[in-house]
Amino acid sequence: MKLLTKANRRELPALYATDKTGFEPKAVVKFFDPCGSWSWYAAEFDGDDTFYGLVDGHSVEYGYFTLSELESFRGPLGIGIERDRHFTPTPLHWLRDCAKARRVGG
């Protein structure tokens, strides 16, 4: 599976583009480990390799992650990261709050 399509690239704002808008950015693309519990939500992209967004893994945090890392990952079964084709753009704060609520049991 191609992790980032041309359409995804067009939809993602440039890195830092939403800093001065006064609004928290929306995640445009979701990546996930189909054999694990990690998810990466991309809200901004530098056009080359670096995303800004939310990472839901050992903890839930905002930060930067790279396309090259996602593409090179292979889990214990040899399966790589996938893109959620049915993901709807969602505000990062909502995704963060939902992930934290799951961790404490609702």
Secondary structure, DSSP 8 states (H G I E B T S, - for coil): --SS-HHHHHHS-BTTTTTTSSS--EE-EEEE-TTSS-EEEEEEE-SSSEEEEEEESSSEEEEEEEHHHHHH---TTS---EE-TT---EEHHHHHHHHHHHHTT-
